[in-house]
Amino acid sequence: MSLSGLVLGGAFALDVLVGEPPRRLHPVAWFGRLVGYVDGEWQRPRLVGTAAAVCLPLLAALVVAGLVVAVGTVDPRAGALVGALAVFVSTSLRRLIERVREVTARTEDDVETARERLRALAGRDAAALSPGQIRSAAVESLAENLADGLVAPLSGYALFAAAATALGLSPLSAVACGCGGAAWVKAVNTLDSMLGYRSKPVGWAPARLDDAVMWIPARLSALLLAVVSRAPLALVRARRWTGDLASPNSGWPMGTLAGILDVRLEKPGHYTLNEDAALPDAARAGVAVRKVALTGVVAYALTGVVTWT
């Protein structure tokens, strides 16, 4: 097996077997503490935010790539295992699916608990949401996090690893670049999730950078969902609905999944996708979970094909 195959196979296996490391041991949580120092009042917040958007993801990428090379110089397979850990913590599939399943199940018999558990998936006030609206929020988060939490980091891995290979670098250097690329994308997304709000002037640059970085992964996620579901027209329908969202990207995977399921997805007071359909019931939400899970597996497989050396 190639080094890249070891990295991706190991990352996928860790996701299936572990799901997510404890927060105290999670490098993304460590990175979040570093970002916390940026989240404050500054005389020139846009300048500070721009510096953070440039420097912090680069720092994450260099640390990850450096660790892979340092360990891999002693034993390339050990370096690949370090890379597998890096890709594992930069991506998420099993934990996302578990959370959506849990929230969906609770809407059937314990709506208050479902509202509480939804907070781990969607940043909205759930106090007045109906069971259907809770399931809608869970399905929306499922689609959006497929793009943010899986396809985007894997795309970063594929792009940087393939570029390194094209430049004639060694297989170890290629996987190091790929792992650094995945870490860079995850860091950009983390910066946006923590700082990228209109109420935070320091978040302007992180939000704009995340919009740019997510442009291709969001559309690629929509395409993969449509292909896996054998529903190409869902992409056409999604394109009609994307204008309803403030984000230039999140509407693509969410709209495509709404089209595949033929359900209405809505955030009250903000947007509605496929407004003529009904909100998802538990069965439709279950179908959404299966579609996203299969799409995640396909995303891993495609990344392996692109980077196989």
N, C-alpha and C positions, 0 to 999 in steps of 0.2 A: 504494500500500500504506500502511496506517496505521502510526503510530509503533510501536504494540504489535506489529504484524505484523513490522516490521523487527527489533524486539528478539528475538522468539521465533524468527523465521526465521533470523536471524543466529546465535543461540545453538545452534539445531539444526544448522545448517551447520558451525559450528565443532566441535561434538561429533563429527559424521560425519567431517570432514576432519582434525581434530587429535587428538581423543580426550581428551587431558589435557595441560596445559602442564607443562614441567619443574618439579620440586619447588621449585627455588630461585626460580622466577618465579611460583609459585602463591600467590595471596592467602590461600587457606585454610591453607597452610603457615605463612604469616606470622601469621595469626590464631592458629594452634596454638602458635607461640612465645610469643605474649602470654598464652595460657592457661597455658603452662608456669610462669609466675611465680606463678600461683594454687595450683599443685599442690605443696603443702608442708605443713609442720606449723604450725598456728595455735592460739592459745589459744582462739579462738571460731570453729572451722572452719565451722559452719553459717552463721554470720553472714557470713563471708568468701565462702562458696559462694553464698549468696543474693545478695550484692552483685554477684558476678561474673555470676550468671545474669541479673540485671536489667540491668547496665551494659554488659557486653561485647557481647551481641547487638545492643543498641540502638546502640552505637558503630558496629558493622559496618553496620547499616542506614543510619544517618545519613551515614556516609562515602560509601557507594554512591549513595544518593539525591542527596547533595550534588554528587557528581561528574557524575551524569547531568544535573542541572539546570544546573550551571556550564557544561558543554560544550554542552548543548542550547540555552542562551540565545544562544550564538553561531550555532549551526546545529542545528536540531532533529534532523536526520538524523544528525549526528555524535553528538548526545546519545543517540540510539537505538542507535548502534553501541557506545557505551560501555556502555549497558544490556545489549546482547547479550553483551558480554564478561562482565559481572557475572553474568548468568543462566548463561552457559556454565560459569564457574568454581564456581557454586553447585550445579550438577547434574552427573550422570554417567550415561551409558548405554553408549557404545561401549567405554570402558575396562573397565567391569564385565563386559560380554559377552565381551570378549577374554580376560580373566582366567579366567572360567569355562570357556570353550572350551579354553584352554591346560591347565588343571588336569584337565579331563575327558579330553582326549587323552592326557595323560601317564599316567593310570591304566591305559591299555591296554598300555603298553610300558615304563614307568619309574616305578614306584610311589614310590620314594624322592624323585624330583624332584617328583612330584605332591604328596607330603606337604609338601615345602619350599615350593612355590608356593602351597599352600593358606593359608599364613600371611597372605598379602596379602588374603585374602577372609574368613577366619573365625578368631576368637580362641579357638582350642582346641588342645589337645595332639594333634598328628596322628601321633605316633610309632608308635602301635599301631593306627591305623585301617586297615581293609581297603579295597581299591579301591572297593567299594560304599559304604562309610561316607565315603570321601573325596568321592565324587560326591554323596552326600547333603548333606554340608556345603557343597559348591559350589552345589547347587540351593537350599538354605536361604538362603545368602548372596545368591544371585540374587534371590530373592523379597523378602527383607528390604531389600536395597539398592534395589530398585525403588521401595519406599515411602520409605525414608530419603533416598536420593540423587537421586530424580527427582520422584516425585509430590508429596512434601512441599514442596520448594522451589517447584515450579510452582504448587502450591495457594496458597502464600504470595504468589507473584506475582499470581495471579488474584484473590485476596481483596483485597489492598491496592490493586491497580489498579482493580478494579471499584468498591471503596468510594470511591476518589478521584473516579472518573467520576460516581458517584451524587451526590457532594457538589458537583458542578459545576466541578471543577478542570480545568485545561487538559489536552490530551492529553500534553504533555510532563511535567506534574506527575503525571499518572496513571501513566505508565510509570516515572517516578522512584520513586513510591511502591511500584509493583509490584516493581521491582528491589530496593528496600530491603527489601520483605517477603521476597523469596527469600533475600537475604543474611541476614536475621534468622533465618529457619528453619534455614539452613545453619549459622549460628553456634551456635544452640541445640543442634543435633545434634552439632556438633564438641565443644562443651563436655561433652555427655553421654558421647561416645565416649572422651574423655580423662580425665574426672573421675568419671563416674557409676558407681562401683564401691562395693560395701559396705565394702571395705577402705580407702576414702578418705572420711572424715567430711566433707571439703569438698565432696564430690560429691552430697550429698543433694538440695540445691535444683536443680542442673542435671539430675539424673535425674528428679525429679518434674516439672520444667518440660517436659522432653523427652517424658515420658509423656503429658502433657496436649496438647502441640503435635501429637504423632503420632497421637492418637486417631482423627481423621477421615482423614488421609492413609493410614493402614494399612488401614482398612476400604474406602476408596475404591480403593486399589490392588487389594484382593481383588475388589471389584466389577468393576473394569475387566478384570482377568485372566479372570474368569468370563464376562463379556460377549464379550470378544475370542475366547475359546475355545469359546463357545456351550455352556457347561457351568454353568448356574445352580445345579444341585444341589451343585456343589463348595463353594459358600458355606455351604450347610446342613451339609455334612460338616465343613467347617472349624470351624464354630461349636462342634461337639461336642468338638473337639480342643484348642481354645484354652486350656481350663482346665489343661492339662498344663504350660503354660509360666509362668515367673515374670513375664515381660513381659505387660502387658495389651494389647499391640498386635502384636508380631511374629508371633504365631500366626496372624493373619488372612491375610496374603499367603502365608506358608509353608504353612499348612493348605490354602488354596485351590489352590495349585499342586500339592500332594500329591494332592488330590482330582482335579484335572484330569488329572494324569499317571497316577493310580492306582499310586503308589509309596509306600514307607515312607521317611519322613525322620526321622532320629534323631540326637540328641547323646548318646552313651553316658553313662549315669549321671545324665542330666538330664531328657530328654523323648523321647517317640516319637509321631509323627503317622502315622495310618493304619497301625497296627501289624500288621494282617493281610496287608498287601501286601509285595512284595519291595522291596529297595533299588533305586534307579535304576541301570539299565545305561547304557552310553554313548549308546545311541540315545534313551532317555528323557530323558537330560540334554540332548541336542541339541534335542529337542522343547521342553524348558523354555526354552532360550536363545531359540528362535524365538518362543515365546509372549510372553516378557518383552520382546523387541525390538519386536514389533508393539504390545504394550501401551504401551511407551514412546512410540512414534510417535503413538498415539491420545491419550495424555496431553498431548503437545505440541499436537495439533490441537484438543483440547477447550479447552485454556487459551487458544489463539488465538481460538476462537469466543466464549468468555466475555468476553474483554478487547478485542474488536474495536471500535474507535471511529473 
